[in-house]
Amino acid sequence: MRLGSSLVAIGMLAGATAASASQALGHTQAARPPEKIYAVTCGYCHGTNVGPIILGRHLPPASILFMTRNGRNAMPAFRPTEISNAELEKLAAWISASAANPKEQGK
């Protein structure tokens, strides 16, 4: 009985580990819309006098991709486990094409 319980526990742990790895790689999580990512992640600093305003500036998507993955100065680098590559590509295009938000303040 004890061996059976141990095998069940090992099987459950292995399943949980595989599920966590799959989620970390973005395999099971649906892509979030860029507006939501911006509101939850980017908007925390950009447009609140912490980081520069980026909406309405028509920044090149390649620059947004680079800065997001690599960071610079106070800007942290975001890993693919935080923003997937597919989400980041859509986010960069959305930011680049977005109009300025009159509610945002800053540089």
Z-matrix of the N, CA and C atoms (Angstrom, degrees):
N
C 1 1.442
C 2 1.523 1 111.00
N 3 1.284 2 116.51 1 -43.51
C 4 1.453 3 119.63 2 -176.79
C 5 1.526 4 110.97 3 -65.15
N 6 1.315 5 117.73 4 -39.53
C 7 1.457 6 122.13 5 178.05
C 8 1.526 7 109.70 6 -63.75
N 9 1.321 8 117.56 7 -40.67
C 10 1.464 9 121.41 8 178.86
C 11 1.515 10 111.19 9 -62.63
N 12 1.324 11 117.26 10 -42.12
C 13 1.462 12 120.92 11 178.71
C 14 1.518 13 111.07 12 -64.20
N 15 1.326 14 116.24 13 -39.23
C 16 1.463 15 120.15 14 178.93
C 17 1.514 16 110.99 15 -64.90
N 18 1.327 17 116.58 16 -41.19
C 19 1.463 18 119.91 17 179.45
C 20 1.530 19 111.24 18 -65.33
N 21 1.313 20 116.69 19 -38.59
C 22 1.463 21 120.21 20 177.40
C 23 1.529 22 109.63 21 -63.78
N 24 1.338 23 116.63 22 -44.40
C 25 1.462 24 120.53 23 -179.80
C 26 1.530 25 110.88 24 -62.89
N 27 1.326 26 117.70 25 -41.91
C 28 1.468 27 121.68 26 178.10
C 29 1.526 28 110.10 27 -63.68
N 30 1.323 29 116.24 28 -42.36
C 31 1.467 30 120.22 29 178.61
C 32 1.512 31 111.85 30 -62.83
N 33 1.331 32 116.76 31 -40.22
C 34 1.470 33 120.50 32 178.97
C 35 1.523 34 110.50 33 -66.97
N 36 1.330 35 116.74 34 -41.37
C 37 1.457 36 120.89 35 179.13
C 38 1.515 37 110.56 36 -64.55
N 39 1.313 38 117.79 37 -42.56
C 40 1.465 39 121.34 38 178.80
C 41 1.523 40 110.43 39 -63.49
N 42 1.304 41 117.42 40 -40.46
C 43 1.464 42 121.06 41 178.08
C 44 1.511 43 111.54 42 -65.11
N 45 1.331 44 116.56 43 -41.87
C 46 1.463 45 120.49 44 179.02
C 47 1.522 46 110.44 45 -65.46
N 48 1.336 47 117.40 46 -39.92
C 49 1.454 48 121.07 47 179.23
C 50 1.516 49 110.79 48 -65.23
N 51 1.318 50 117.69 49 -43.00
C 52 1.461 51 121.33 50 178.73
C 53 1.530 52 110.62 51 -64.60
N 54 1.316 53 117.25 52 -39.47
C 55 1.460 54 120.53 53 178.58
C 56 1.516 55 110.63 54 -65.87
N 57 1.342 56 117.43 55 -41.07
C 58 1.456 57 120.61 56 179.02
C 59 1.519 58 111.25 57 -64.34
N 60 1.321 59 116.86 58 -42.32
C 61 1.462 60 120.96 59 178.81
C 62 1.520 61 110.34 60 -64.48
N 63 1.307 62 117.17 61 -40.61
C 64 1.458 63 121.17 62 179.17
C 65 1.521 64 110.58 63 -64.58
N 66 1.329 65 117.20 64 -42.31
C 67 1.461 66 121.05 65 177.55
C 68 1.520 67 110.33 66 -64.75
N 69 1.327 68 117.05 67 -41.72
C 70 1.456 69 120.53 68 -179.63
C 71 1.522 70 111.33 69 -62.10
N 72 1.305 71 117.13 70 -31.33
C 73 1.460 72 120.84 71 178.52
C 74 1.521 73 111.82 72 -85.17
N 75 1.312 74 117.43 73 -1.62
C 76 1.450 75 121.36 74 176.97
C 77 1.512 76 114.09 75 81.01
N 78 1.337 77 118.09 76 16.65
C 79 1.451 78 120.46 77 -176.92
C 80 1.526 79 113.30 78 -76.88
N 81 1.306 80 118.27 79 -29.55
C 82 1.453 81 119.01 80 -174.95
C 83 1.522 82 112.88 81 -108.33
N 84 1.310 83 117.63 82 -12.04
C 85 1.453 84 120.61 83 -177.08
C 86 1.529 85 109.11 84 -92.67
N 87 1.313 86 116.43 85 131.89
C 88 1.453 87 120.74 86 177.16
C 89 1.525 88 109.03 87 -70.10
N 90 1.322 89 115.99 88 144.91
C 91 1.460 90 120.40 89 178.87
C 92 1.527 91 109.90 90 -64.40
N 93 1.315 92 115.28 91 136.11
C 94 1.465 93 121.23 92 178.66
C 95 1.531 94 109.12 93 -86.81
N 96 1.319 95 117.56 94 147.68
C 97 1.465 96 119.42 95 177.72
C 98 1.535 97 110.55 96 -67.68
N 99 1.339 98 117.75 97 147.99
C 100 1.472 99 119.92 98 -177.49
C 101 1.518 100 113.82 99 -59.44
N 102 1.327 101 117.32 100 -33.52
C 103 1.464 102 120.10 101 179.53
C 104 1.526 103 111.26 102 -61.32
N 105 1.328 104 115.16 103 -38.95
C 106 1.468 105 119.80 104 -179.96
C 107 1.530 106 111.00 105 -70.72
N 108 1.337 107 115.90 106 -42.78
C 109 1.470 108 119.39 107 178.68
C 110 1.524 109 109.58 108 -60.38
N 111 1.326 110 116.79 109 -45.05
C 112 1.470 111 120.24 110 179.86
C 113 1.529 112 110.36 111 -60.80
N 114 1.317 113 116.98 112 -47.83
C 115 1.461 114 120.99 113 -177.53
C 116 1.527 115 112.07 114 -61.27
N 117 1.326 116 116.54 115 -40.87
C 118 1.467 117 120.82 116 -174.84
C 119 1.528 118 112.76 117 -85.95
N 120 1.321 119 116.83 118 -35.19
C 121 1.460 120 120.20 119 -172.69
C 122 1.526 121 113.26 120 -107.17
N 123 1.296 122 117.38 121 -56.31
C 124 1.469 123 122.03 122 -174.11
C 125 1.523 124 112.40 123 -77.24
N 126 1.327 125 115.32 124 -45.61
C 127 1.455 126 121.04 125 -175.73
C 128 1.515 127 113.97 126 -62.26
N 129 1.331 128 116.79 127 -15.04
C 130 1.458 129 120.56 128 177.90
C 131 1.531 130 110.46 129 -58.71
N 132 1.329 131 116.83 130 -36.24
C 133 1.468 132 121.35 131 -179.90
C 134 1.527 133 112.52 132 -111.31
N 135 1.321 134 116.33 133 -46.48
C 136 1.461 135 120.15 134 -175.49
C 137 1.526 136 109.63 135 -73.27
N 138 1.306 137 115.10 136 124.05
C 139 1.453 138 120.38 137 -179.93
C 140 1.510 139 114.26 138 91.43
N 141 1.339 140 117.27 139 5.58
C 142 1.471 141 120.65 140 179.00
C 143 1.524 142 111.10 141 -124.14
N 144 1.331 143 116.24 142 27.02
C 145 1.467 144 122.80 143 -179.53
C 146 1.525 145 114.07 144 67.46
N 147 1.327 146 117.94 145 14.80
C 148 1.461 147 120.83 146 175.57
C 149 1.523 148 108.58 147 -100.15
N 150 1.324 149 116.57 148 -54.48
C 151 1.458 150 122.28 149 176.65
C 152 1.515 151 108.99 150 -113.61
N 153 1.316 152 116.94 151 169.89
C 154 1.470 153 119.32 152 179.99
C 155 1.525 154 111.86 153 -68.19
N 156 1.312 155 115.49 154 153.88
C 157 1.460 156 120.60 155 173.71
C 158 1.526 157 107.14 156 -68.44
N 159 1.321 158 116.60 157 133.10
C 160 1.461 159 119.66 158 179.35
C 161 1.521 160 112.40 159 -117.20
N 162 1.320 161 118.07 160 -18.30
C 163 1.465 162 119.85 161 177.41
C 164 1.525 163 109.10 162 -76.22
N 165 1.320 164 115.93 163 140.87
C 166 1.456 165 120.98 164 177.50
C 167 1.512 166 114.19 165 81.93
N 168 1.311 167 118.29 166 1.45
C 169 1.467 168 121.32 167 -179.10
C 170 1.520 169 111.85 168 -97.40
N 171 1.301 170 117.26 169 -7.77
C 172 1.470 171 123.33 170 179.24
C 173 1.536 172 111.62 171 52.62
N 174 1.321 173 114.79 172 46.14
C 175 1.458 174 121.07 173 176.98
C 176 1.522 175 109.43 174 -64.88
N 177 1.326 176 118.41 175 145.24
C 178 1.461 177 120.31 176 178.36
C 179 1.537 178 110.47 177 -63.88
N 180 1.334 179 117.56 178 134.32
C 181 1.470 180 119.75 179 178.70
C 182 1.530 181 113.02 180 -54.08
N 183 1.334 182 117.82 181 -35.70
C 184 1.474 183 120.22 182 179.80
C 185 1.531 184 110.94 183 -62.23
N 186 1.322 185 117.41 184 -36.66
C 187 1.468 186 120.79 185 178.33
C 188 1.524 187 111.11 186 -68.08
N 189 1.318 188 115.58 187 -39.63
C 190 1.471 189 120.34 188 178.59
C 191 1.523 190 109.95 189 -65.06
N 192 1.335 191 116.77 190 -43.50
C 193 1.468 192 120.76 191 177.57
C 194 1.526 193 110.66 192 -58.86
N 195 1.317 194 116.49 193 -47.25
C 196 1.462 195 120.83 194 -177.85
C 197 1.521 196 111.33 195 -62.57
N 198 1.327 197 116.80 196 -49.02
C 199 1.463 198 120.11 197 -178.16
C 200 1.528 199 111.57 198 -63.44
N 201 1.321 200 116.13 199 -38.68
C 202 1.463 201 119.43 200 -178.41
C 203 1.523 202 111.13 201 -66.33
N 204 1.302 203 118.15 202 -41.68
C 205 1.470 204 120.81 203 -178.84
C 206 1.519 205 113.17 204 -78.80
N 207 1.339 206 117.98 205 -31.47
C 208 1.459 207 121.01 206 -173.23
C 209 1.516 208 114.65 207 -105.79
N 210 1.324 209 117.66 208 -23.18
C 211 1.452 210 120.62 209 -177.69
C 212 1.517 211 111.77 210 68.99
N 213 1.317 212 115.07 211 172.24
C 214 1.471 213 120.88 212 176.63
C 215 1.515 214 107.44 213 -171.72
N 216 1.314 215 115.41 214 132.75
C 217 1.467 216 121.27 215 -178.37
C 218 1.533 217 109.77 216 52.19
N 219 1.318 218 118.78 217 -119.32
C 220 1.468 219 121.26 218 -178.38
C 221 1.520 220 112.79 219 -80.58
N 222 1.324 221 117.77 220 -11.26
C 223 1.469 222 122.04 221 -179.96
C 224 1.524 223 108.66 222 -75.80
N 225 1.330 224 117.28 223 118.56
C 226 1.471 225 118.71 224 178.70
C 227 1.527 226 110.81 225 -76.81
N 228 1.306 227 115.54 226 157.60
C 229 1.469 228 121.63 227 172.92
C 230 1.524 229 107.67 228 -85.59
N 231 1.317 230 116.72 229 135.07
C 232 1.452 231 121.62 230 178.63
C 233 1.523 232 109.26 231 -104.75
N 234 1.329 233 115.99 232 126.35
C 235 1.465 234 122.71 233 -178.30
C 236 1.526 235 110.65 234 -79.49
N 237 1.329 236 116.27 235 159.04
C 238 1.471 237 119.76 236 176.37
C 239 1.529 238 113.02 237 -59.53
N 240 1.317 239 118.04 238 -19.90
C 241 1.461 240 120.21 239 176.61
C 242 1.528 241 111.21 240 -76.83
N 243 1.326 242 116.89 241 -16.28
C 244 1.468 243 121.45 242 178.47
C 245 1.528 244 111.51 243 -96.48
N 246 1.320 245 116.47 244 -42.62
C 247 1.464 246 123.75 245 175.25
C 248 1.525 247 105.67 246 -135.91
N 249 1.316 248 117.02 247 114.32
C 250 1.471 249 119.87 248 -177.50
C 251 1.522 250 110.07 249 -64.86
N 252 1.328 251 115.98 250 161.62
C 253 1.462 252 120.53 251 178.71
C 254 1.527 253 111.25 252 -59.12
N 255 1.326 254 116.99 253 -41.81
C 256 1.471 255 120.93 254 179.78
C 257 1.524 256 110.05 255 -65.05
N 258 1.330 257 117.18 256 -43.25
C 259 1.465 258 120.49 257 178.20
C 260 1.528 259 110.73 258 -63.22
N 261 1.327 260 116.32 259 -41.56
C 262 1.456 261 120.70 260 -177.84
C 263 1.528 262 111.31 261 -65.42
N 264 1.308 263 117.19 262 -40.06
C 265 1.466 264 119.89 263 178.36
C 266 1.529 265 110.60 264 -62.20
N 267 1.323 266 116.96 265 -43.77
C 268 1.469 267 120.64 266 178.44
C 269 1.528 268 110.81 267 -67.70
N 270 1.319 269 116.73 268 -39.48
C 271 1.463 270 121.12 269 178.72
C 272 1.523 271 110.82 270 -62.78
N 273 1.326 272 117.38 271 -45.51
C 274 1.466 273 121.36 272 -179.28
C 275 1.528 274 110.71 273 -62.25
N 276 1.320 275 117.14 274 -42.74
C 277 1.472 276 120.62 275 178.13
C 278 1.529 277 110.20 276 -64.58
N 279 1.328 278 116.65 277 -41.21
C 280 1.462 279 121.37 278 -179.47
C 281 1.532 280 111.04 279 -64.65
N 282 1.331 281 117.19 280 -46.42
C 283 1.470 282 121.15 281 179.16
C 284 1.528 283 109.62 282 -61.53
N 285 1.318 284 116.93 283 -44.56
C 286 1.456 285 121.79 284 -178.45
C 287 1.527 286 112.02 285 -60.55
N 288 1.328 287 116.77 286 -38.51
C 289 1.466 288 121.66 287 -176.55
C 290 1.525 289 113.41 288 -90.04
N 291 1.322 290 118.29 289 -9.78
C 292 1.470 291 121.27 290 -173.58
C 293 1.517 292 112.54 291 -72.72
N 294 1.313 293 114.14 292 148.33
C 295 1.464 294 121.31 293 172.42
C 296 1.529 295 108.55 294 -79.95
N 297 1.297 296 116.40 295 160.67
C 298 1.472 297 120.75 296 177.07
C 299 1.527 298 108.96 297 -62.55
N 300 1.316 299 115.35 298 147.35
C 301 1.456 300 121.72 299 176.51
C 302 1.529 301 107.23 300 -101.71
N 303 1.338 302 119.00 301 112.94
C 304 1.464 303 120.52 302 -177.05
C 305 1.534 304 113.63 303 -62.87
N 306 1.315 305 118.25 304 -16.05
C 307 1.468 306 121.04 305 178.93
C 308 1.526 307 111.68 306 -79.53
N 309 1.344 308 117.40 307 -18.58
C 310 1.463 309 120.14 308 -179.21
C 311 1.520 310 110.63 309 -79.13
N 312 1.327 311 114.67 310 146.83
C 313 1.456 312 120.96 311 179.04
C 314 1.521 313 108.69 312 -129.24
N 315 1.301 314 116.26 313 151.93
C 316 1.449 315 118.84 314 176.47
C 317 1.512 316 112.37 315 144.65
N 318 1.315 317 114.15 316 -156.59
C 319 1.471 318 121.89 317 -175.27
C 320 1.510 319 111.63 318 -80.70
